[in-house]
Amino acid sequence: MKSYKSAMGKNVDMAALAARNEHTRAVGNMNVNARGDTIDANGRVIRPVTDKVNEAYGKTVGNKSAQVRRQVTTRPPVEQKVKPKIEAELTPAELELEESFEDDIEVEKIKAQETKKK
């Protein structure tokens, strides 16, 4: 907190003052200390302020529809449909190329088998 000057010109550090007196009974009819803990007649803490804050937060945000929730949705992979070319649509050059690919695949298989044997 900030340091303030009093009317008499003295510096008052509010953070140090609050920390020094946090267990002192507060003036009023609420039965709390300076921190906000509920205390009994002897000054013992009955209910800490953190419990009060958590309960108040739970009441405010306890409604599931009020809570912001990020949902990660995983989409199934989209399969790209490849249209097989109809041979009637292929030109003679493309047909020849298709046949050579099939031959090349067979040759590669034979080479792989030969290298395994060695």
N, C-alpha and C positions, 0 to 999 in steps of 0.2 A: 504494500500500500504506500501511499504518499505520506510524506512528512508535512505536517501543517504547523502554522504559527498561531499561538493562542493570542488572546486579546492583550495579554501582558507581555507579548513578544517572545515567549518561550517556544522552542520547537517541540512538537508532540508527534512521535512516530506511532501512527494508529495500528500498524501491524504488530509492533512490539507490545503495545498496550493490550490488544486483543489476545495475543498469545500468552501474555503474563496472567490474564484474568479469565482464561477460558473455562476453568473449573469452578469459578465463583458463581454463586446463585444470582440469577438475574432478578432485577426488581420487577414486580408485577404479580399477577395471580395465575401464571401459566405453569409454575413448578418446573422451570428449566434453568440450566446454567447458561453461561455466555456463549457456549458452542451451539446450544440448541438441544442438548440431550435432556430427556425427561428425567427428573431426579425426585427422590423421596424427601421426607422431612429432614433426614439426616445428611442429605447432600450426596447420597450414593446414586449412581446412574442406574435407572430402571430400564430405559430404552434409548439406545444411541441414536443420534441424529441420522446416521447413515441408513438405519432401518426405516426411519420415517421417510426419507427421501426415496428409497427403493420402493416402498409401498405406494407412495404418491405417483411415482413414475409408472409402476405396474398398473395402477388404476387408469392412468391417462393413456398408456400405450397397450394396455391389456387386451383391447379389442383387436383380433387378428386382422380384420379388414382395414384397420387404421395403420397397421405396420407396413412399411415399405419393404417389399421383398423382391429381390431380383431373381428372376427365374431364368435359368440357362436351359434353353431348349436345344436339343441336338437333333438336327434334321438327318434323316437317313440319306445316304449318298444317292445322288441322282444318277441313274444309269443312262448313259447316252445310247440311244438306239441308233445303231448303224444300219442304214438301209443296204442290204446286199444288192449289188448291181446285177441287174438282169443281163444275161449274156446277149440278148438282142440289142441292148443299148450300147454295148461295147463295140468299139471299132475293131477292125482286123488287127491293127497294131497292138491294141490293148489286150486282145485275146492272146496274142503271141507272147506278150510280156507276162500275162498271168500264168501261162504254161511254163515259161522259163523260171518263174518264181518257185513253182512246185518242184521243178527239176533241181533247182539250187538247194532247196530244203532237203531233198533226198540225198544230194551229194554231201551236204554238211553232216547229215546223220551218219553216212558211211565213213567220213573222215573222223568223226568223233569215236566211232567204234574201233577204227584202226589205231587211233592214238591210245585208247584204253588197253588194247592188246599188247602194245609195246611196252 
